[in-house]
């Protein structure tokens, strides 16, 4: 049995520590009525890693576990298209995930992974602040 943070045979790895979850939460977000997905790119080459969160507000333990199982399956199916990205992703499950068809969960997850793991574009030179420390822009004329 391998380390839980290491992916097995192309499967995404797992986030296991609170600081990893908090770091992923500082990145981009994607929302649907079934889930919220947060993610950020990393500089290493560990591939895609994910963590799941379902709060007690969502329901009792068996419902939360069922939501986690459904979302875990959706992540594994959707991650095939994004396994080459070095990113940490946190999925926050909502109650609507219980009754949603798997196809819809997988499609939501594919779209979410595409959004939260997309590399950031470089800002254009004119959008960068001036080197003299003075603020420029339409509101600071």
C-alpha positions in Angstrom: 0.0 0.0 0.0 1.5 3.4 -1.0 1.5 6.8 0.5 -2.1 8.3 0.4 -0.6 11.5 -1.2 0.9 9.6 -4.1 -1.3 8.8 -7.1 -1.8 5.2 -8.2 -1.7 4.3 -11.9 -2.7 7.8 -13.2 -5.2 8.5 -10.4 -5.0 11.9 -8.8 -3.2 12.1 -5.5 -4.8 13.2 -2.2 -4.4 16.3 0.0 -3.9 15.1 3.6 -2.8 18.1 5.6 -4.7 21.2 6.6 -2.1 23.6 5.2 -2.5 21.9 1.8 -6.3 22.5 1.9 -5.8 26.2 3.0 -3.2 26.8 0.2 -5.6 25.4 -2.4 -8.4 27.6 -1.0 -6.3 30.7 -1.8 -6.5 30.0 -5.6 -9.3 30.1 -8.2 -12.9 29.1 -7.5 -15.6 27.4 -9.5 -19.2 27.2 -8.1 -22.3 25.1 -9.0 -25.3 24.3 -6.9 -23.7 20.8 -6.4 -20.2 21.8 -5.4 -17.6 24.5 -5.0 -14.1 23.7 -6.3 -11.0 25.7 -5.3 -7.6 25.1 -6.8 -4.1 26.5 -7.3 -1.2 25.6 -9.4 2.1 24.3 -7.9 5.7 24.6 -9.1 6.6 20.9 -8.5 5.8 17.9 -10.7 3.6 15.8 -8.4 0.6 16.1 -10.7 -3.0 16.7 -9.7 -3.9 16.2 -6.1 -7.4 16.7 -4.5 -9.1 16.9 -1.2 -12.8 16.6 -0.3 -14.8 18.5 2.3 -18.4 18.0 3.2 -19.6 20.0 6.3 -22.1 18.8 8.9 -24.6 21.3 7.7 -25.1 19.2 4.6 -26.5 16.2 6.5 -25.8 13.3 8.8 -22.8 11.1 8.5 -24.1 8.6 6.0 -25.3 11.3 3.6 -21.9 13.1 3.9 -20.1 9.9 3.2 -22.3 9.2 0.2 -21.6 12.7 -1.2 -17.8 12.1 -0.7 -18.0 8.8 -2.6 -19.9 10.3 -5.5 -17.6 13.3 -5.7 -14.5 11.1 -5.5 -15.7 9.0 -8.4 -16.5 12.2 -10.4 -13.0 13.5 -9.7 -11.3 10.3 -10.9 -13.4 10.3 -14.1 -12.8 14.0 -14.8 -9.1 14.1 -13.8 -8.2 12.0 -16.9 -8.2 15.2 -18.9 -6.2 17.2 -16.3 -3.7 14.7 -14.8 -0.8 16.5 -16.4 -1.4 19.7 -14.4 0.5 20.3 -11.2 -2.3 21.6 -9.0 -4.0 21.1 -5.7 -7.8 21.1 -5.8 -10.3 21.1 -2.9 -13.9 20.1 -3.6 -16.6 21.2 -1.2 -19.7 19.1 -1.6 -23.2 20.3 -1.2 -26.4 18.4 -0.5 -27.6 18.7 -4.2 -24.7 16.2 -5.1 -26.8 13.4 -3.5 -29.5 13.3 -6.2 -27.6 14.6 -9.2 -26.8 12.1 -12.0 -23.2 11.0 -12.2 -22.9 12.4 -15.7 -23.8 15.9 -14.4 -21.3 15.6 -11.5 -18.5 14.5 -13.9 -19.3 17.4 -16.3 -19.3 19.9 -13.4 -16.0 18.5 -12.2 -14.4 18.6 -15.8 -15.4 22.3 -16.1 -14.2 23.1 -12.6 -10.8 21.4 -13.1 -10.4 23.3 -16.4 -11.1 26.6 -14.6 -9.2 26.2 -11.4 -6.1 24.6 -12.9 -5.8 27.0 -15.9 -2.4 28.7 -15.9 -2.5 32.4 -15.2 -1.7 34.7 -18.0 1.0 37.3 -17.6 -0.3 40.8 -17.0 0.3 43.3 -19.8 3.1 45.8 -19.2 0.7 48.8 -19.1 -1.3 47.1 -16.2 1.8 46.9 -14.0 2.4 49.6 -11.4 5.0 52.2 -12.3 8.4 51.8 -10.9 8.4 55.1 -9.0 5.7 53.8 -6.6 3.1 56.3 -7.8 -0.4 54.9 -8.4 -1.7 55.5 -11.9 -5.1 54.8 -13.4 -8.4 56.3 -14.2 -9.3 56.9 -10.6 -6.0 58.4 -9.6 -5.4 61.1 -12.2 
